[in-house]
Amino acid sequence: PVNEHFEKIFEVGVDEMSWDDMHKNDMVWPLVSEVKKYKKEVYDVVSEIIQTHPSLDDQQTPVTIDWDHPLWALFMSIEHERIHLETSSVLFREMPIEHVRPPEQWPKVHPSVLNITDSSSSSVPVEGKDFPSNEMIDVKGGWVELGKPRDFPTYGWDNEYGYRKVEVSDFSASKHMVTNGEFFQFVKAGGYQEQQYWSEEGWEWRKFRNMKWPFFWKPHGPEGLLQFRIRTIFEEHTMQWDWPVDVNFHEATAYCNWKSEQDGMVKGAAEAYRVITESEHNIIRGPVIAEVKKDHLVEDKWAGNANFNLLYSSQSPVGVLPPSNTGHYDTMGNAWEWTLDHFNPLEGFKLTPLYEDFSTPCFDGRHNMIMGGSFISTGAEATTFARFHFRPHFLQHSGFRLVSSESPPPNYVLDIENNAFAALVTDMENKDNVYESDELVHQYLGMHFGQDPVLSTTMPPIFPHNNAPNHALQFPQRLAKTLAFLLKDSKCSDDIMDESKQMKRALDVGCAVGGGAFELALHFDDVVAFDFSEAFIQAAQKLKCGETLRYQVQIEGDIYEESTAQVPPHVNEAARGRVEFKVGDACQLATDAKEL
């Protein structure tokens, strides 16, 4: 590694577990100058590989670089940078505009912004004038084959490879992605205030974020007038009513429900409007997967017909570029399209040892697939085989088009309980079981007992670096000592107090694996310690009985080293015997601790 600490803290991207996850970045981050220095070091290392590796020597016989070739990692790193170019651009777009500025060589936004000024823009958009009519086009169904051949001569991510054959019934799909002008009607009708159009999770997200219109619509004038400008990555412009609307999955499905009601459709009926599916998107797309398999260059021929590869640094009006063979516009590029499908593995899915957790943590039934790429998608993202995903509350230069069918949608729903890939989803991703995982028990054993000054340990429980939170080690014990000191108004020693100085009872709420409870037992006659986690209490009980527990310290990825935890010698058997461990809920003290 170039910098082991940096590579450890930077390895997780922007996929927070929930829209109200406020603690992801609760840590000390390196300085910007330190990160720039690290980036330069990495750049130099990668540049040297490109310049000196014999497989990249133009004078040598061409080499096939496939999944098993060492240089696959080089192409993976290049494609990974492309992904972060796109995800970072969304973060820039979300930031206050005074905090961002475009790079010198940044592409211009689509020139359609020059055609409309604030004074000429319609505050209430008119169909056919400010945005085009968006009729539904009938599409013939059929069998669709998904998956990228392993011998295809371009880079691919693990989830692209494999195979699935899906039968798609006849359906109809809107000619265009839903525009800002169409979505304005939903906003004007009070759609963001009507719970009936939203899913349960979507409504909770809307309330939490206090959303009243799409995030990238910026009020222009008094809020009640519903006058807006449009935010691009680095700029604000006059509202472009004929651009595809940028929304998350929750907003897209709420609009579909509202639009169904407007058009007299029964909510929940098969023909009611919904977003598209992966297999349906493949049918309306140009080119489709079957065509690309036959002609590897067909995508290059299509590239000039789509707004991607940073042709512009913004969306463009729907309908300005040629449609697909089915008559649908922007099936590739301009904006990602939300689908009904959970992110899922194709048959024959395999992990690459270079990046084992690229896809599998998101095979969890909580990520929806997005298809087609956006204006800023490049490389593997801007291909027919691309299969990307985000949680439904995410923004990702993404929109949707309306779909209707008399048959159930051919979407892939991941059954977490019965799907074999559920086992690959980490315990930390499983909210219902987060406190029962071995991983968390090991972390707490390290925090409570990992660096006792008397006991030796084979591995420090916290990855060593300048800003390591070593103050967290044995914090429960220090807290227990402080409590005893304050109550007795005298300095506490590490030895058991005299009988005359012993206090009565102590309650340790959220005791985890018991480090603080054992320390309290040196100063109190009786200690009752409880925690919500059965796994924590089981570990504490074993320690109380004098057992030595083994735990793992994560070094990198799936690399661990083993260490041991035990109650320190100064907490003798008599003190340990004064602790009673129980499973209980801190939020239900009246019930769980009433006998105390």
C-alpha positions in Angstrom: 0.0 0.0 0.0 1.0 3.6 -0.6 -0.6 4.8 2.6 -2.3 2.0 4.6 -4.4 4.2 6.8 -5.7 6.4 4.0 -6.6 3.3 1.9 -8.5 1.9 4.9 -10.6 4.9 5.6 -11.2 5.7 1.9 -12.4 2.2 0.9 -16.1 2.9 1.6 -18.0 5.1 -0.9 -21.1 7.3 -0.6 -23.6 4.6 0.1 -25.0 5.5 3.6 -27.4 2.9 5.0 -30.3 5.2 5.4 -31.5 8.7 4.6 -31.2 9.6 8.3 -27.7 8.1 8.7 -26.0 11.1 10.3 -22.9 9.4 11.9 -21.0 8.0 8.9 -18.3 10.6 9.0 -18.0 10.9 12.8 -14.2 10.6 12.7 -11.1 12.7 12.2 -10.3 13.0 8.5 -6.9 13.9 7.0 -6.1 17.4 5.8 -6.8 18.3 2.1 -3.1 18.9 1.6 -2.4 15.4 3.0 -4.9 13.8 0.6 -3.4 15.7 -2.4 0.1 14.5 -1.5 -1.3 10.9 -1.3 -3.0 11.3 -4.7 0.3 12.4 -6.3 2.1 9.4 -4.8 -0.5 7.1 -6.2 -0.4 8.8 -9.6 3.3 8.3 -9.7 3.0 4.6 -8.9 0.3 3.9 -11.4 2.1 6.0 -14.1 5.3 3.9 -13.6 3.4 0.7 -14.1 1.8 2.0 -17.3 5.2 3.1 -18.6 7.3 0.0 -17.6 5.0 -3.0 -17.6 6.0 -5.4 -20.4 2.4 -6.3 -21.2 1.8 -2.7 -22.2 4.9 -2.4 -24.4 3.9 -1.4 -27.9 6.9 -3.3 -29.3 5.8 -6.6 -27.8 3.2 -9.0 -29.1 -0.3 -7.9 -28.1 -1.4 -9.5 -24.8 -5.0 -10.3 -23.8 -5.8 -8.8 -20.5 -8.7 -10.6 -18.9 -10.1 -11.2 -15.5 -7.1 -13.4 -14.4 -4.4 -11.1 -15.7 -2.5 -8.9 -13.1 -3.2 -5.8 -15.2 -7.0 -6.3 -14.8 -6.4 -4.3 -11.6 -5.1 -1.4 -13.6 -8.2 -1.2 -15.7 -10.3 -1.7 -12.7 -8.7 1.3 -11.0 -9.3 3.5 -14.1 -12.9 2.5 -14.3 -13.3 3.0 -10.6 -12.1 6.6 -11.0 -14.8 7.1 -13.7 -17.4 6.0 -11.2 -16.2 8.5 -8.6 -16.1 11.2 -11.2 -19.8 10.8 -11.5 -20.7 10.3 -7.8 -18.5 13.2 -6.8 -20.2 15.4 -9.4 -23.5 14.7 -7.6 -22.0 15.8 -4.3 -20.7 19.0 -5.9 -24.2 19.6 -7.3 -25.7 19.2 -3.9 -23.3 21.7 -2.2 -24.1 25.4 -1.9 -23.1 27.0 -5.1 -20.7 29.5 -3.4 -18.5 26.5 -2.3 -17.8 25.1 -5.7 -16.3 26.2 -9.0 -15.7 24.4 -12.3 -12.3 23.2 -13.3 -10.6 25.1 -16.2 -11.3 22.4 -18.8 -14.8 21.6 -17.6 -17.2 21.1 -20.5 -20.0 23.6 -21.1 -23.6 22.9 -20.1 -26.0 22.1 -23.0 -26.5 25.2 -25.1 -30.3 25.1 -24.7 -29.8 27.1 -21.5 -28.9 30.1 -23.8 -32.3 30.0 -25.4 -34.3 31.0 -22.3 -33.8 33.8 -19.8 -35.4 34.3 -16.4 -37.7 37.0 -18.0 -38.7 34.8 -20.9 -39.1 31.5 -18.9 -42.6 30.4 -18.1 -43.3 30.3 -14.4 -46.1 27.8 -15.2 -44.9 25.6 -18.0 -47.1 24.8 -20.9 -47.2 21.4 -22.6 -46.2 21.6 -26.3 -44.5 25.0 -25.7 -42.1 24.6 -22.8 -41.9 20.8 -22.9 -43.0 18.2 -25.4 -46.0 16.0 -25.1 -45.0 12.6 -23.8 -47.2 10.0 -25.4 -47.0 6.3 -24.5 -45.5 4.0 -27.2 -46.6 0.4 -27.4 -43.7 -2.1 -27.3 -43.7 -5.7 -28.4 -42.4 -8.0 -25.7 -40.3 -11.1 -26.1 -37.3 -12.9 -24.6 -34.4 -10.8 -23.4 -30.9 -12.2 -22.6 -29.0 -10.3 -20.0 -25.3 -10.6 -19.2 -21.9 -9.8 -20.6 -19.8 -12.6 -22.2 -16.6 -13.2 -20.3 -14.6 -13.0 -23.5 -16.0 -9.6 -24.5 -13.0 -7.4 -25.3 -13.7 -4.6 -22.8 -13.5 -4.2 -19.0 -16.6 -5.3 -17.0 -17.6 -5.2 -13.3 -18.4 -8.5 -11.6 -22.2 -8.0 -11.7 -22.2 -7.6 -15.5 -21.0 -11.1 -16.1 -23.3 -14.1 -16.0 -26.6 -14.9 -17.8 -30.3 -14.6 -17.4 -33.1 -15.0 -19.9 -36.3 -13.1 -19.2 -39.7 -13.2 -20.9 -41.1 -9.8 -21.2 -44.8 -9.2 -21.9 -46.1 -6.4 -24.2 -45.9 -3.1 -22.5 -46.0 0.6 -23.3 -43.4 3.2 -22.3 -43.4 7.0 -22.5 -41.5 8.4 -25.5 -39.5 10.6 -23.3 -38.2 10.5 -19.7 -40.5 12.6 -17.5 -39.5 16.2 -17.9 -39.3 19.0 -15.4 -42.4 20.5 -17.0 -44.4 17.4 -16.5 -43.2 17.0 -12.9 -44.1 20.6 -12.1 -47.8 19.5 -12.4 -47.2 17.0 -9.6 -45.5 19.7 -7.4 -48.2 22.3 -8.2 -51.0 19.7 -7.3 -49.4 19.3 -3.8 -48.0 15.8 -4.5 -45.2 16.3 -2.0 -47.8 16.9 0.8 -50.1 13.9 -0.1 -49.0 10.7 1.7 -51.3 8.5 -0.4 -48.9 8.7 -3.3 -45.8 7.7 -1.4 -44.4 4.4 -0.1 -44.0 4.2 3.7 -40.2 4.6 3.5 -40.6 7.3 0.8 -42.9 9.3 3.0 -40.6 9.1 6.0 -37.7 10.3 3.8 -39.8 13.2 2.4 -40.7 14.3 5.9 -37.2 14.0 7.2 -35.8 16.1 4.4 -38.9 18.4 4.3 -39.0 18.0 0.5 -41.5 20.0 -1.4 -40.0 19.8 -4.9 -37.0 18.1 -6.5 -33.7 18.9 -4.8 -32.1 20.5 -7.9 -35.0 22.9 -8.3 -33.9 26.2 -6.7 -36.7 28.6 -5.6 -36.5 31.9 -7.5 -38.6 34.4 -5.6 -41.1 33.9 -2.8 -41.5 30.2 -2.1 -45.3 30.2 -2.5 -45.1 31.3 -6.2 -43.4 28.0 -7.2 -40.9 29.8 -9.4 -37.6 27.9 -9.9 -34.2 27.9 -11.5 -32.3 24.7 -12.3 -29.0 23.8 -10.5 -26.4 22.1 -12.6 -23.1 20.8 -11.1 -21.4 24.2 -10.8 -24.0 26.7 -11.9 -27.7 27.8 -11.7 -29.6 28.5 -14.8 -33.1 29.5 -15.9 -35.4 26.5 -15.4 -35.2 24.1 -18.4 -38.7 22.6 -18.5 -37.8 20.2 -21.3 -34.9 18.5 -19.5 -35.5 15.2 -17.7 -36.3 15.8 -14.1 -33.7 14.7 -11.5 -35.4 12.7 -8.7 -34.8 9.7 -6.6 -36.8 6.4 -6.7 -39.2 7.6 -4.0 -40.1 10.7 -5.9 -40.4 8.8 -9.2 -42.9 6.2 -7.8 -44.9 8.9 -6.0 -45.3 10.7 -9.4 -46.3 7.4 -11.1 -49.1 6.9 -8.4 -50.3 10.5 -8.8 -50.3 10.3 -12.6 -52.2 7.0 -12.5 -54.9 8.7 -10.5 -55.0 11.6 -12.9 -55.5 9.3 -15.8 -58.2 7.3 -14.1 -56.2 4.2 -13.4 -56.7 2.0 -10.3 -53.9 2.2 -7.8 -52.0 -1.1 -7.6 -53.5 -2.4 -10.9 -51.1 -3.9 -13.4 -51.8 -1.2 -16.0 -51.1 1.6 -13.5 -48.0 3.7 -14.2 -44.7 2.5 -12.8 -41.0 2.8 -13.6 -39.3 0.5 -16.1 -37.5 -2.8 -15.4 -34.0 -3.9 -16.5 -35.3 -6.3 -19.1 -37.9 -3.8 -20.5 -35.2 -1.1 -20.7 -33.1 -3.5 -22.8 -35.9 -3.8 -25.3 -36.3 -0.1 -25.9 -32.6 0.6 -25.8 -30.4 1.2 -28.7 -28.3 -0.9 -29.2 -29.6 -3.9 -27.2 -27.4 -6.4 -25.7 -28.0 -9.0 -28.4 -26.7 -6.5 -31.0 -23.6 -5.7 -29.1 -22.7 -9.3 -28.6 -22.8 -9.7 -32.4 -20.9 -6.5 -33.2 -18.4 -5.2 -30.6 -18.2 -1.9 -32.4 -21.9 -1.1 -32.5 -21.8 0.9 -29.3 -19.2 3.2 -30.9 -21.5 3.8 -33.7 -24.3 4.7 -31.2 -22.1 7.0 -29.1 -22.8 10.1 -31.1 -26.5 9.6 -30.6 -26.5 10.0 -26.9 -25.6 12.6 -24.3 -22.9 10.9 -22.3 -19.1 10.8 -22.1 -19.2 14.4 -20.9 -20.4 15.7 -24.3 -22.0 18.4 -22.1 -21.8 18.9 -18.3 -25.6 18.8 -18.0 -28.7 17.1 -19.2 -30.1 18.2 -22.5 -33.7 18.6 -23.7 -35.5 15.3 -24.3 -36.0 14.6 -28.0 -33.0 16.5 -29.4 -31.0 13.4 -30.1 -32.2 10.5 -32.3 -34.5 7.9 -30.8 -34.0 4.2 -30.5 -35.5 1.7 -32.9 -38.7 1.6 -30.8 -39.1 5.4 -31.0 -37.9 6.1 -27.4 -35.5 8.9 -26.6 -32.6 9.1 -24.2 -32.5 5.3 -23.6 -28.7 5.8 -23.3 -27.2 8.9 -21.7 -28.7 12.2 -20.5 -30.0 10.8 -17.2 -30.0 7.3 -15.5 -33.4 5.6 -15.4 -34.7 4.2 -12.1 -35.9 0.6 -12.4 -38.2 -1.7 -10.3 -35.4 -4.3 -10.0 -33.4 -4.9 -6.9 -29.7 -4.9 -7.7 -29.0 -8.6 -8.1 -26.5 -11.2 -9.4 -26.9 -12.9 -12.7 -26.6 -16.7 -12.9 -22.9 -17.6 -12.9 -21.9 -14.6 -10.8 -18.3 -14.7 -9.5 -16.3 -12.6 -7.1 -13.1 -11.1 -8.2 -10.4 -11.3 -5.5 -9.3 -7.8 -6.5 -12.6 -6.3 -5.2 -14.7 -8.8 -3.4 -17.1 -6.3 -2.0 -17.9 -4.2 -5.1 -21.3 -5.7 -5.6 -22.2 -8.2 -3.0 -22.9 -5.8 0.0 -25.6 -4.3 -2.2 -27.4 -7.6 -3.0 -29.5 -6.7 0.0 -33.0 -5.8 -1.4 -32.4 -2.2 -0.5 -30.7 -1.0 -3.7 -32.6 -0.4 -7.0 -30.9 -0.6 -10.3 -30.4 2.4 -12.6 -29.9 1.9 -16.3 -28.7 3.8 -19.4 -26.1 6.1 -18.0 -26.1 9.9 -17.7 -24.4 12.9 -19.4 -21.4 12.4 -17.2 -21.1 8.6 -17.5 -17.9 7.4 -19.2 -16.2 4.2 -19.9 -17.9 1.0 -18.6 -20.7 3.2 -17.2 -21.7 4.3 -20.7 -22.1 0.8 -22.1 -25.0 -1.5 -22.8 -23.8 -4.0 -20.2 -23.6 -1.5 -17.3 -25.7 -2.5 -14.3 -25.5 0.1 -11.5 -27.6 0.7 -8.4 -28.3 3.0 -5.5 -30.6 3.2 -2.5 -34.0 4.6 -3.3 -33.3 7.9 -1.5 -30.2 8.7 -3.5 -29.8 11.3 -6.2 -27.6 10.3 -9.1 -28.4 12.4 -12.2 -31.3 10.1 -12.4 -34.9 10.3 -13.7 -37.5 7.9 -15.0 -40.0 7.2 -17.7 -43.6 5.9 -17.4 -44.4 2.3 -18.1 -47.7 0.5 -18.2 -48.6 -3.1 -18.9 -51.5 -5.5 -18.5 -49.1 -8.1 -17.0 -47.1 -8.1 -13.8 -43.7 -6.3 -14.3 -40.8 -8.6 -15.1 -38.6 -7.1 -12.3 -36.1 -9.0 -10.2 -37.0 -8.8 -6.5 -34.3 -10.1 -4.1 -35.7 -12.4 -1.5 -33.2 -11.8 1.4 -34.4 -14.7 3.5 -34.3 -17.3 0.8 -31.6 -16.0 -1.6 -28.2 -17.6 -1.3 -26.5 -14.2 -1.8 -28.1 -12.8 1.4 -25.3 -14.6 3.2 -22.8 -12.3 1.4 -24.4 -9.2 2.8 -22.5 -8.1 5.9 -24.0 -8.2 9.4 -23.6 -4.4 9.6 -25.9 -4.0 6.7 -28.6 -6.1 8.4 -30.2 -3.5 10.7 -32.4 -6.1 12.4 -29.3 -8.0 13.6 -26.6 -5.4 13.8 -25.8 -5.9 17.5 -25.6 -9.7 17.3 -22.8 -10.0 14.7 -19.4 -11.5 15.6 -17.8 -8.5 14.0 -19.2 -6.1 16.5 -18.5 -8.4 19.4 -14.9 -8.6 18.3 -14.7 -4.8 18.0 -16.0 -4.3 21.6 -13.7 -7.0 23.0 -10.9 -5.0 21.6 -12.2 -1.7 22.9 -12.8 -3.1 26.4 -9.9 -5.5 26.9 -7.5 -5.0 23.9 -4.7 -3.0 25.5 -4.7 -3.7 29.1 -1.4 -2.4 30.7 -0.8 -5.8 32.4 -2.0 -8.3 29.8 0.0 -8.7 26.6 -1.8 -8.6 23.3 -0.7 -9.8 19.9 -2.4 -7.1 17.9 -3.6 -3.5 18.8 -7.4 -3.4 18.4 -7.3 -0.1 16.6 -5.5 0.4 13.4 -2.4 2.4 14.3 -2.1 5.9 12.8 -1.5 9.4 14.0 -5.2 10.2 14.6 -6.2 6.8 15.9 -9.0 7.1 18.5 -7.0 5.4 21.2 -8.9 7.4 23.8 -11.7 4.9 23.2 -9.7 2.0 24.5 -10.9 0.9 28.0 -13.1 4.0 28.2 -15.9 2.1 30.1 -13.3 1.2 32.8 -12.1 4.8 33.1 -15.7 6.0 33.3 -16.4 3.5 36.1 -13.3 4.7 38.0 -14.4 8.3 37.6 -17.9 7.5 39.0 -16.5 5.8 42.0 -14.1 8.6 42.6 -16.9 11.2 42.5 -19.2 9.2 44.8 -16.5 8.5 47.4 -14.8 11.9 47.0 -11.4 10.1 47.3 -8.9 8.7 44.8 -9.8 5.2 43.6 -7.2 2.6 43.4 -7.2 -0.5 41.1 -7.6 -2.7 44.2 -10.9 -3.7 45.8 -12.0 -1.2 48.4 -12.1 -1.9 52.1 -15.4 -3.4 53.3 -16.1 -0.1 55.1 -15.7 1.9 51.9 -17.8 -0.4 49.7 -20.9 1.2 48.2 -24.2 -0.6 47.7 -25.5 -1.1 44.2 -24.7 0.0 40.6 -26.6 -0.3 37.3 -24.7 -0.4 34.1 -27.0 0.3 31.2 -25.6 -0.7 27.8 -22.7 -2.7 29.4 -21.6 -4.3 26.1 -19.0 -7.0 26.9 -18.6 -5.9 30.5 -15.4 -3.9 30.9 -17.1 -1.1 32.9 -19.2 -3.5 34.9 -16.2 -5.5 36.1 -14.5 -2.2 37.2 -17.7 -1.1 39.0 -17.6 -4.4 41.0 -14.4 -3.2 42.6 -16.3 -0.4 44.3 -19.9 -1.7 44.7 -21.5 -4.5 46.6 -23.7 -5.5 43.7 -23.6 -4.6 40.0 -26.4 -5.3 37.6 -25.3 -4.9 34.0 -27.5 -5.3 30.9 -27.4 -4.8 27.2 -29.7 -5.2 24.3 -27.3 -7.6 22.6 -27.5 -11.3 23.6 -24.1 -11.7 21.9 -22.5 -9.1 24.1 -24.0 -10.6 27.3 -22.9 -14.1 26.3 -19.3 -12.8 25.9 -19.5 -11.0 29.2 -20.8 -14.1 31.0 -17.8 -16.2 29.7 -15.4 -13.5 30.8 -17.1 -13.5 34.3 -16.4 -17.2 34.5 -12.7 -16.6 33.9 -12.6 -17.7 30.2 -10.2 -16.1 27.7 -11.9 -15.1 24.5 -10.3 -14.9 21.1 -11.3 -12.1 18.8 -10.2 -10.9 15.4 -8.7 -7.5 14.4 -9.4 -6.5 10.8 -6.2 -5.5 9.1 -7.4 -5.0 5.5 -10.4 -6.3 3.5 -10.8 -9.9 4.6 -7.4 -10.1 6.3 -7.6 -10.4 10.1 -5.2 -11.1 13.0 -6.2 -12.9 16.2 -5.9 -11.5 19.7 -7.3 -12.4 23.1 -9.4 -10.8 25.8 -9.8 -11.6 29.5 -10.7 -9.9 32.7 -7.5 -8.3 34.2 -6.1 -10.0 37.3 -6.9 -7.1 39.7 -10.6 -7.9 39.1 -10.5 -11.1 41.2 -13.1 -13.9 41.3 -14.9 -12.3 44.3 -15.3 -9.0 42.3 -16.5 -10.9 39.2 -19.0 -12.7 41.3 -20.7 -9.4 42.3 -21.7 -8.7 38.6 -25.0 -10.0 37.2 -25.4 -9.7 33.5 -28.8 -9.5 31.8 -30.3 -8.9 28.4 -32.4 -5.8 28.4 -33.5 -2.7 26.5 -32.4 0.7 27.7 -35.5 2.1 26.2 -37.7 -0.1 28.3 -36.1 0.4 31.7 -39.5 0.5 33.5 -40.1 -3.1 32.3 -36.6 -4.7 32.1 -35.2 -3.2 35.3 -38.3 -3.0 37.5 -37.1 -5.8 39.8 -34.0 -3.9 40.5 
